Structures are given as C-alpha cells and as structure tokens.
Amino acid sequence: MDHKRIVRMAELEIDPVHLDDYRRLLIEEIEASVRLEEGVLALNAVALKDAPDTIRILEVYRDVQAYEAHLQTPHFLKYKRETQMMVRSLSLIDVEPVAMVSK
C-alpha cells in the first residue's frame, strides 16, 4: 500500500426531510470527482440499513495535494454549499488502510 495516500472516513447524519436531495447531490459530486480529478482514487458512499439518514463515505486520494485540490473544485464547493443545511452532523476520521481490495 502506498503510504502517501490519504484515506479518510466521513460519517454524516442527514436531516431525513432532505435525504433524497442530499443523496442526489452526493452522487453528482462523487461521480464528478472520480471522473474529473486524477488524484481522487476512490469515493464510496453507503447508508446504514437501519438508519438510512446515516451516511458513511470512504475517501481515497493519491496524496495530500490531491486531497487539498479536491476541496477547491467547483463540484465539491457546490456540494458543500447546497448540502450545508441538510447535514446534521459531520465527522472526518483519518484511517489507516488494513486491506483495500477491489476487482
């Protein structure tokens, strides 16, 4: 595993009234980030089955510069602006990969 990579877990609680709109904006932002940003290696979002308003996002960036650049992109800034009133809580957790495998 490349030690320069930045891996984070975002845990969000979304106001259930806005959940459909939030999900639409999140999908739009994730798809744009992966398509347009070379340094975004993976963005995966899931909702808890018993708590669909709890979203977890696993973020993988090539390095700290790619992460910092991501935060300044028009699509990320639009997502933050349009979802700020929908998000009840947000925790960003730096994690250390143990095993990350995909096919």
N, CA, C and O atoms as a MOPAC input file, in Angstrom:
PM7 MOZYME 1SCF
protein

 N      0.85600 1    -1.18100 1     0.00000 1
 C      0.00000 1     0.00000 1     0.00000 1
 C      0.89700 1     1.23900 1     0.00000 1
 O      1.87300 1     1.29300 1     0.74800 1
 N      0.58200 1     2.21300 1    -0.81600 1
 C      1.34600 1     3.44500 1    -0.92000 1
 C      1.08300 1     4.31200 1     0.30700 1
 O     -0.06600 1     4.66500 1     0.57400 1
 N      2.11700 1     4.65700 1     1.04800 1
 C      1.95200 1     5.40300 1     2.29200 1
 C      1.66100 1     6.88200 1     2.07100 1
 O      1.30900 1     7.58000 1     3.02100 1
 N      1.79800 1     7.37700 1     0.85100 1
 C      1.45900 1     8.76500 1     0.56700 1
 C     -0.05500 1     8.96700 1     0.45500 1
 O     -0.54900 1    10.08500 1     0.60200 1
 N     -0.76400 1     7.91600 1     0.20200 1
 C     -2.20800 1     8.02900 1     0.01400 1
 C     -2.88500 1     8.56900 1     1.26800 1
 O     -2.47500 1     8.30000 1     2.39600 1
 N     -3.93300 1     9.33600 1     1.02200 1
 C     -4.76300 1     9.85800 1     2.10600 1
 C     -6.05200 1     9.05300 1     2.08800 1
 O     -6.74000 1     8.99300 1     1.06900 1
 N     -6.37500 1     8.43600 1     3.21200 1
 C     -7.60900 1     7.66500 1     3.33000 1
 C     -8.36800 1     8.22600 1     4.51700 1
 O     -7.83800 1     8.33500 1     5.62300 1
 N     -9.63000 1     8.58100 1     4.26200 1
 C    -10.47300 1     9.16600 1     5.30000 1
 C    -11.83500 1     8.49900 1     5.26300 1
 O    -12.26500 1     7.94900 1     4.25000 1
 N    -12.48600 1     8.57000 1     6.39600 1
 C    -13.87000 1     8.12200 1     6.50400 1
 C    -14.67900 1     9.33600 1     6.95800 1
 O    -14.37200 1     9.95300 1     7.97700 1
 N    -15.69500 1     9.66400 1     6.20200 1
 C    -16.61800 1    10.72100 1     6.60700 1
 C    -17.89100 1    10.05200 1     7.11500 1
 O    -18.43700 1     9.16100 1     6.46400 1
 N    -18.34900 1    10.48200 1     8.26500 1
 C    -19.60700 1     9.98500 1     8.82800 1
 C    -20.55000 1    11.16900 1     8.94800 1
 O    -20.24900 1    12.15300 1     9.62200 1
 N    -21.69700 1    11.06200 1     8.28600 1
 C    -22.65200 1    12.16400 1     8.26600 1
 C    -24.02400 1    11.69700 1     8.72300 1
 O    -24.43400 1    10.56300 1     8.47400 1
 N    -24.71200 1    12.59000 1     9.39000 1
 C    -26.12100 1    12.36700 1     9.69600 1
 C    -26.89300 1    13.44800 1     8.94300 1
 O    -26.63200 1    14.64200 1     9.09400 1
 N    -27.84600 1    13.00400 1     8.13200 1
 C    -28.58900 1    13.89500 1     7.24400 1
 C    -30.00600 1    14.08100 1     7.78200 1
 O    -30.61300 1    13.13700 1     8.28800 1
 N    -30.51900 1    15.28000 1     7.67300 1
 C    -31.90900 1    15.54100 1     8.04100 1
 C    -32.79800 1    14.68600 1     7.13300 1
 O    -32.75800 1    14.84800 1     5.91400 1
 N    -33.59600 1    13.78200 1     7.70200 1
 C    -34.40300 1    12.86800 1     6.87400 1
 C    -35.32000 1    13.57800 1     5.87400 1
 O    -35.63900 1    13.02200 1     4.82400 1
 N    -35.73400 1    14.77700 1     6.19000 1
 C    -36.60000 1    15.54500 1     5.28000 1
 C    -35.88300 1    15.81600 1     3.95500 1
 O    -36.52300 1    15.92900 1     2.90900 1
 N    -34.56400 1    15.91700 1     4.00300 1
 C    -33.76100 1    16.27100 1     2.82100 1
 C    -32.96500 1    15.10000 1     2.26000 1
 O    -32.09300 1    15.29700 1     1.41400 1
 N    -33.24900 1    13.89700 1     2.71500 1
 C    -32.41200 1    12.76000 1     2.36700 1
 C    -32.33500 1    12.50400 1     0.85600 1
 O    -31.24600 1    12.26800 1     0.33500 1
 N    -33.44800 1    12.54600 1     0.15800 1
 C    -33.41800 1    12.30200 1    -1.29600 1
 C    -32.58900 1    13.35600 1    -2.02100 1
 O    -31.79700 1    13.02300 1    -2.90300 1
 N    -32.76700 1    14.61400 1    -1.66000 1
 C    -31.98000 1    15.68200 1    -2.28400 1
 C    -30.50300 1    15.53700 1    -1.94100 1
 O    -29.64000 1    15.73200 1    -2.79600 1
 N    -30.21700 1    15.19700 1    -0.69900 1
 C    -28.82200 1    15.01300 1    -0.29800 1
 C    -28.17000 1    13.90100 1    -1.11700 1
 O    -27.07200 1    14.07400 1    -1.64500 1
 N    -28.84200 1    12.77300 1    -1.21700 1
 C    -28.27600 1    11.64600 1    -1.97000 1
 C    -28.02000 1    12.01900 1    -3.43000 1
 O    -26.99200 1    11.64400 1    -3.99400 1
 N    -28.93200 1    12.74400 1    -4.03300 1
 C    -28.76000 1    13.17900 1    -5.42300 1
 C    -27.51200 1    14.05000 1    -5.55900 1
 O    -26.71800 1    13.85300 1    -6.47900 1
 N    -27.33500 1    15.00100 1    -4.66000 1
 C    -26.17300 1    15.88400 1    -4.70600 1
 C    -24.88000 1    15.12800 1    -4.40500 1
 O    -23.84700 1    15.40700 1    -5.01400 1
 N    -24.92600 1    14.18500 1    -3.48300 1
 C    -23.74700 1    13.38800 1    -3.15900 1
 C    -23.30900 1    12.54700 1    -4.34900 1
 O    -22.12200 1    12.50500 1    -4.67400 1
 N    -24.23600 1    11.88900 1    -4.99000 1
 C    -23.91500 1    11.06900 1    -6.16400 1
 C    -23.31100 1    11.94000 1    -7.26500 1
 O    -22.31800 1    11.56200 1    -7.88700 1
 N    -23.90600 1    13.09200 1    -7.50000 1
 C    -23.39100 1    14.01700 1    -8.51700 1
 C    -21.94800 1    14.41800 1    -8.19300 1
 O    -21.09700 1    14.44000 1    -9.08200 1
 N    -21.67200 1    14.73300 1    -6.93100 1
 C    -20.33300 1    15.16100 1    -6.52400 1
 C    -19.33100 1    14.01900 1    -6.62900 1
 O    -18.22300 1    14.22100 1    -7.12600 1
 N    -19.69300 1    12.84300 1    -6.17900 1
 C    -18.77700 1    11.69800 1    -6.24200 1
 C    -18.44800 1    11.35600 1    -7.69600 1
 O    -17.28300 1    11.14400 1    -8.03200 1
 N    -19.45000 1    11.30200 1    -8.54900 1
 C    -19.20700 1    10.96600 1    -9.94900 1
 C    -18.30600 1    11.99300 1   -10.61700 1
 O    -17.41400 1    11.62700 1   -11.38200 1
 N    -18.52700 1    13.28300 1   -10.33600 1
 C    -17.67700 1    14.32800 1   -10.92700 1
 C    -16.24900 1    14.23000 1   -10.40000 1
 O    -15.29700 1    14.37000 1   -11.16700 1
 N    -16.09400 1    13.99500 1    -9.11700 1
 C    -14.75800 1    13.92100 1    -8.52700 1
 C    -13.93600 1    12.79000 1    -9.12500 1
 O    -12.77300 1    12.98400 1    -9.48000 1
 N    -14.53100 1    11.61500 1    -9.23900 1
 C    -13.80100 1    10.46500 1    -9.77800 1
 C    -13.50700 1    10.65400 1   -11.26300 1
 O    -12.43800 1    10.27800 1   -11.74300 1
 N    -14.45300 1    11.23300 1   -11.98100 1
 C    -14.27600 1    11.42700 1   -13.42000 1
 C    -13.26600 1    12.53200 1   -13.73600 1
 O    -12.46900 1    12.39000 1   -14.66300 1
 N    -13.28900 1    13.61900 1   -12.98600 1
 C    -12.51800 1    14.80500 1   -13.35200 1
 C    -11.18200 1    14.96600 1   -12.63300 1
 O    -10.30200 1    15.68300 1   -13.11000 1
 N    -11.02800 1    14.29900 1   -11.48600 1
 C     -9.83000 1    14.51700 1   -10.68500 1
 C     -8.93700 1    13.27800 1   -10.69400 1
 O     -9.31100 1    12.22500 1   -10.18000 1
 N     -7.76500 1    13.42000 1   -11.27900 1
 C     -6.82400 1    12.30400 1   -11.35900 1
 C     -6.40900 1    11.80900 1    -9.96600 1
 O     -6.15600 1    10.61900 1    -9.77800 1
 N     -6.34100 1    12.71400 1    -9.00500 1
 C     -5.88800 1    12.35300 1    -7.67000 1
 C     -6.94000 1    11.73700 1    -6.76400 1
 O     -6.62400 1    11.28400 1    -5.66400 1
 N     -8.19100 1    11.71800 1    -7.21400 1
 C     -9.24000 1    11.04000 1    -6.44500 1
 C     -9.25600 1     9.59100 1    -6.91100 1
 O     -9.68000 1     9.29400 1    -8.02700 1
 N     -8.79400 1     8.69900 1    -6.05400 1
 C     -8.68200 1     7.29200 1    -6.43000 1
 C     -9.97100 1     6.52800 1    -6.18100 1
 O    -10.29500 1     5.60800 1    -6.93200 1
 N    -10.71300 1     6.89200 1    -5.14100 1
 C    -11.97700 1     6.21000 1    -4.85800 1
 C    -12.80600 1     7.04400 1    -3.89400 1
 O    -12.28100 1     7.65400 1    -2.96300 1
 N    -14.10000 1     7.05800 1    -4.13600 1
 C    -15.08500 1     7.62300 1    -3.21300 1
 C    -16.24700 1     6.64000 1    -3.19300 1
 O    -16.87900 1     6.39100 1    -4.22000 1
 N    -16.52200 1     6.08800 1    -2.02800 1
 C    -17.59500 1     5.11300 1    -1.88300 1
 C    -18.50300 1     5.53600 1    -0.74400 1
 O    -18.04700 1     5.72700 1     0.38300 1
 N    -19.78100 1     5.68100 1    -1.03500 1
 C    -20.74300 1     6.10400 1    -0.01600 1
 C    -21.74200 1     4.98700 1     0.24500 1
 O    -22.21600 1     4.32200 1    -0.67700 1
 N    -22.04700 1     4.79900 1     1.51400 1
 C    -23.04900 1     3.81800 1     1.92600 1
 C    -23.92900 1     4.44500 1     2.99700 1
 O    -23.52400 1     5.37700 1     3.69100 1
 N    -25.14500 1     3.91200 1     3.11500 1
 C    -26.06500 1     4.30600 1     4.18200 1
 C    -26.30400 1     3.09700 1     5.06900 1
 O    -26.34100 1     1.96500 1     4.58700 1
 N    -26.46300 1     3.33200 1     6.34700 1
 C    -26.76700 1     2.23500 1     7.26200 1
 C    -28.17600 1     1.72900 1     6.97700 1
 O    -29.10100 1     2.52800 1     6.83000 1
 N    -28.35000 1     0.41800 1     6.89800 1
 C    -29.66100 1    -0.15500 1     6.57400 1
 C    -30.73900 1     0.25500 1     7.56100 1
 O    -31.85800 1     0.57600 1     7.16200 1
 N    -30.41200 1     0.24600 1     8.84100 1
 C    -31.40400 1     0.57800 1     9.85700 1
 C    -31.47700 1     2.06600 1    10.16300 1
 O    -32.30100 1     2.50200 1    10.96700 1
 N    -30.61900 1     2.84000 1     9.52400 1
 C    -30.59200 1     4.29400 1     9.72500 1
 C    -30.16900 1     4.95000 1     8.41200 1
 O    -29.03200 1     5.40500 1     8.29100 1
 N    -31.06300 1     5.00400 1     7.43300 1
 C    -30.69900 1     5.48900 1     6.09500 1
 C    -30.24500 1     6.94800 1     6.06000 1
 O    -29.68800 1     7.39800 1     5.05900 1
 N    -30.47800 1     7.68400 1     7.13600 1
 C    -30.01100 1     9.06700 1     7.19400 1
 C    -28.57200 1     9.16300 1     7.71100 1
 O    -28.02700 1    10.26000 1     7.83800 1
 N    -27.95800 1     8.01000 1     8.01000 1
 C    -26.55000 1     7.96600 1     8.40400 1
 C    -25.73700 1     7.47300 1     7.21100 1
 O    -25.88400 1     6.33700 1     6.76100 1
 N    -24.88500 1     8.34800 1     6.71800 1
 C    -24.08900 1     8.08900 1     5.51800 1
 C    -22.62300 1     7.97700 1     5.92400 1
 O    -22.12900 1     8.75500 1     6.74000 1
 N    -21.94800 1     7.00900 1     5.34900 1
 C    -20.50200 1     6.87500 1     5.55100 1
 C    -19.84000 1     6.88700 1     4.17700 1
 O    -20.29000 1     6.21600 1     3.24800 1
 N    -18.77700 1     7.65100 1     4.07100 1
 C    -18.06300 1     7.78400 1     2.80800 1
 C    -16.60000 1     7.42000 1     3.03700 1
 O    -15.93100 1     7.99900 1     3.89300 1
 N    -16.11300 1     6.45300 1     2.26300 1
 C    -14.70000 1     6.10300 1     2.29600 1
 C    -14.03100 1     6.86500 1     1.15500 1
 O    -14.40600 1     6.71300 1    -0.00800 1
 N    -13.04400 1     7.68300 1     1.49600 1
 C    -12.37400 1     8.54700 1     0.53400 1
 C    -10.91300 1     8.12600 1     0.40200 1
 O    -10.22700 1     7.93700 1     1.40600 1
 N    -10.43300 1     7.97800 1    -0.83800 1
 C     -9.03600 1     7.62600 1    -1.07000 1
 C     -8.47000 1     8.60700 1    -2.09900 1
 O     -8.97700 1     8.73600 1    -3.21400 1
 N     -7.39800 1     9.29500 1    -1.68300 1
 C     -6.73700 1    10.28500 1    -2.53400 1
 C     -5.29000 1     9.86900 1    -2.77300 1
 O     -4.67700 1     9.22000 1    -1.92400 1
 N     -4.75300 1    10.23600 1    -3.91100 1
 C     -3.37800 1     9.88300 1    -4.27500 1
 C     -2.38100 1    10.38300 1    -3.23300 1
 O     -1.44300 1     9.67500 1    -2.86600 1
 N     -2.59700 1    11.62000 1    -2.75700 1
 C     -1.69200 1    12.22400 1    -1.77400 1
 C     -2.37600 1    13.45300 1    -1.18800 1
 O     -3.50600 1    13.77900 1    -1.55000 1
 N     -1.68200 1    14.12900 1    -0.27900 1
 C     -2.27700 1    15.27800 1     0.39000 1
 C     -2.58500 1    16.41000 1    -0.59800 1
 O     -3.56800 1    17.13200 1    -0.42600 1
 N     -1.75500 1    16.56600 1    -1.62400 1
 C     -2.01900 1    17.61200 1    -2.61800 1
 C     -3.31100 1    17.33500 1    -3.38000 1
 O     -4.06800 1    18.26100 1    -3.67300 1
 N     -3.56500 1    16.08200 1    -3.69900 1
 C     -4.81000 1    15.72500 1    -4.39600 1
 C     -6.01700 1    15.98700 1    -3.49900 1
 O     -7.05400 1    16.46300 1    -3.96200 1
 N     -5.87600 1    15.67600 1    -2.21900 1
 C     -6.97400 1    15.93100 1    -1.27300 1
 C     -7.24300 1    17.43200 1    -1.17600 1
 O     -8.39200 1    17.86700 1    -1.25300 1
 N     -6.19500 1    18.21300 1    -1.00800 1
 C     -6.36200 1    19.66200 1    -0.89000 1
 C     -6.93700 1    20.27000 1    -2.16400 1
 O     -7.75600 1    21.18700 1    -2.09800 1
 N     -6.51500 1    19.76500 1    -3.32600 1
 C     -7.06000 1    20.25200 1    -4.60000 1
 C     -8.54500 1    19.90700 1    -4.71600 1
 O     -9.33600 1    20.71200 1    -5.20900 1
 N     -8.91800 1    18.72200 1    -4.26400 1
 C    -10.31500 1    18.28300 1    -4.30500 1
 C    -11.21700 1    19.26800 1    -3.55400 1
 O    -12.31700 1    19.58100 1    -4.00900 1
 N    -10.74700 1    19.74700 1    -2.41700 1
 C    -11.54100 1    20.65900 1    -1.59200 1
 C    -11.81300 1    21.99900 1    -2.26400 1
 O    -12.69500 1    22.73900 1    -1.82600 1
 N    -11.06900 1    22.32500 1    -3.32300 1
 C    -11.22400 1    23.60800 1    -4.01500 1
 C    -11.95600 1    23.49800 1    -5.35300 1
 O    -12.14900 1    24.50600 1    -6.03300 1
 N    -12.36700 1    22.28500 1    -5.74000 1
 C    -13.00500 1    22.11600 1    -7.04800 1
 C    -14.41600 1    22.69400 1    -7.05400 1
 O    -15.08100 1    22.70600 1    -6.01800 1
 N    -14.87700 1    23.16700 1    -8.19500 1
 C    -16.23400 1    23.71100 1    -8.28400 1
 C    -17.30800 1    22.70500 1    -7.87300 1
 O    -18.27700 1    23.07600 1    -7.21100 1
 N    -17.14600 1    21.42400 1    -8.26200 1
 C    -18.17800 1    20.44700 1    -7.92200 1
 C    -18.22600 1    20.15700 1    -6.42400 1
 O    -19.31100 1    19.95700 1    -5.88000 1
 N    -17.06900 1    20.13000 1    -5.73900 1
 C    -17.08000 1    19.91100 1    -4.29400 1
 C    -17.65600 1    21.12900 1    -3.57300 1
 O    -18.45200 1    20.97800 1    -2.64500 1
 N    -17.26400 1    22.32700 1    -3.98900 1
 C    -17.78000 1    23.54200 1    -3.36000 1
 C    -19.29100 1    23.66200 1    -3.55500 1
 O    -19.99500 1    24.11400 1    -2.65100 1
 N    -19.79100 1    23.26800 1    -4.71400 1
 C    -21.24600 1    23.27100 1    -4.95200 1
 C    -21.93200 1    22.28800 1    -4.00000 1
 O    -22.94500 1    22.62100 1    -3.38600 1
 N    -21.38000 1    21.08600 1    -3.88000 1
 C    -21.93800 1    20.07500 1    -2.97100 1
 C    -21.98900 1    20.61700 1    -1.53900 1
 O    -23.01800 1    20.50100 1    -0.87300 1
 N    -20.88700 1    21.20700 1    -1.06300 1
 C    -20.85900 1    21.73400 1     0.30600 1
 C    -21.89400 1    22.84300 1     0.48700 1
 O    -22.61100 1    22.87200 1     1.48800 1
 N    -21.96800 1    23.74000 1    -0.47200 1
 C    -22.89500 1    24.87200 1    -0.38600 1
 C    -24.34600 1    24.39900 1    -0.37100 1
 O    -25.14400 1    24.86000 1     0.44500 1
 N    -24.68700 1    23.47900 1    -1.27400 1
 C    -26.07500 1    23.06700 1    -1.42100 1
 C    -26.53200 1    22.06300 1    -0.36100 1
 O    -27.73400 1    21.86800 1    -0.18200 1
 N    -25.60000 1    21.42700 1     0.34000 1
 C    -25.98600 1    20.43800 1     1.35500 1
 C    -25.79700 1    20.93000 1     2.78600 1
 O    -26.18200 1    20.23500 1     3.72600 1
 N    -25.21600 1    22.10300 1     2.97000 1
 C    -24.86300 1    22.54200 1     4.32700 1
 C    -26.04600 1    22.55500 1     5.28600 1
 O    -25.86800 1    22.26500 1     6.46900 1
 N    -27.22800 1    22.87700 1     4.82400 1
 C    -28.40000 1    22.91200 1     5.71500 1
 C    -29.04300 1    21.53200 1     5.87300 1
 O    -29.95000 1    21.36500 1     6.68800 1
 N    -28.58700 1    20.55600 1     5.11100 1
 C    -29.13500 1    19.19600 1     5.18300 1
 C    -28.37800 1    18.32300 1     6.18400 1
 O    -28.91600 1    17.34800 1     6.71000 1
 N    -27.11900 1    18.69200 1     6.43800 1
 C    -26.22900 1    17.86700 1     7.26800 1
 C    -26.39500 1    18.24900 1     8.72900 1
 O    -26.13600 1    19.38600 1     9.12600 1
 N    -26.83300 1    17.27300 1     9.52400 1
 C    -26.98000 1    17.49100 1    10.97100 1
 C    -25.65800 1    17.34300 1    11.70500 1
 O    -25.39300 1    18.06200 1    12.66900 1
 N    -24.83300 1    16.41500 1    11.25100 1
 C    -23.51000 1    16.24800 1    11.86400 1
 C    -22.55200 1    15.67000 1    10.83000 1
 O    -22.95800 1    14.98200 1     9.89400 1
 N    -21.26900 1    15.96800 1    11.02600 1
 C    -20.21000 1    15.50000 1    10.13700 1
 C    -18.97000 1    15.22900 1    10.97200 1
 O    -18.51600 1    16.08600 1    11.73000 1
 N    -18.43000 1    14.02900 1    10.82500 1
 C    -17.15800 1    13.67300 1    11.45200 1
 C    -16.22700 1    13.18800 1    10.35600 1
 O    -16.60100 1    12.34400 1     9.54200 1
 N    -15.00900 1    13.72700 1    10.33800 1
 C    -13.98500 1    13.27600 1     9.40500 1
 C    -12.94900 1    12.50500 1    10.20000 1
 O    -12.38800 1    13.01900 1    11.16800 1
 N    -12.69800 1    11.27500 1     9.79200 1
 C    -11.82300 1    10.39300 1    10.53500 1
 C    -10.69800 1     9.93000 1     9.61700 1
 O    -10.94100 1     9.32500 1     8.57300 1
 N     -9.45900 1    10.22400 1    10.02100 1
 C     -8.31900 1     9.69300 1     9.28600 1
 C     -8.17400 1     8.22300 1     9.66400 1
 O     -8.17600 1     7.87700 1    10.84500 1
 N     -8.05000 1     7.37200 1     8.67000 1
 C     -7.93400 1     5.93600 1     8.92200 1
 C     -6.68700 1     5.40400 1     8.25800 1
 O     -6.14100 1     6.01400 1     7.33900 1
 N     -6.24900 1     4.26900 1     8.73100 1
 C     -5.10800 1     3.58200 1     8.14700 1
 C     -5.60500 1     2.31900 1     7.46700 1
 O     -6.17400 1     1.44800 1     8.12400 1
 N     -5.40200 1     2.20700 1     6.16900 1
 C     -5.86500 1     1.00800 1     5.47300 1
 C     -5.21200 1    -0.25400 1     6.00900 1
 O     -4.00900 1    -0.29500 1     6.26500 1
 N     -6.02600 1    -1.27000 1     6.16800 1
 C     -5.51700 1    -2.58800 1     6.54900 1
 C     -5.50100 1    -3.46700 1     5.31900 1
 O     -4.48000 1    -4.07600 1     4.99900 1
 N     -6.63600 1    -3.53900 1     4.62200 1
 C     -6.73700 1    -4.26800 1     3.36100 1
 C     -7.79400 1    -3.56900 1     2.52300 1
 O     -8.94500 1    -3.44300 1     2.94100 1
 N     -7.40500 1    -3.11900 1     1.35200 1
 C     -8.33600 1    -2.47000 1     0.43000 1
 C     -8.15700 1    -3.15700 1    -0.91900 1
 O     -7.16400 1    -2.93800 1    -1.61300 1
 N     -9.11800 1    -3.97900 1    -1.27600 1
 C     -9.03100 1    -4.77800 1    -2.48800 1
 C    -10.31300 1    -4.61400 1    -3.28100 1
 O    -11.40600 1    -4.65600 1    -2.71700 1
 N    -10.18600 1    -4.43200 1    -4.56000 1
 C    -11.37100 1    -4.37700 1    -5.42000 1
 C    -11.06600 1    -5.10200 1    -6.72000 1
 O     -9.90700 1    -5.34600 1    -7.05500 1
 N    -12.08800 1    -5.43000 1    -7.42200 1
 C    -11.94800 1    -6.17100 1    -8.66600 1
 C    -12.30900 1    -5.29600 1    -9.83600 1
 O    -12.25400 1    -5.74400 1   -10.98200 1

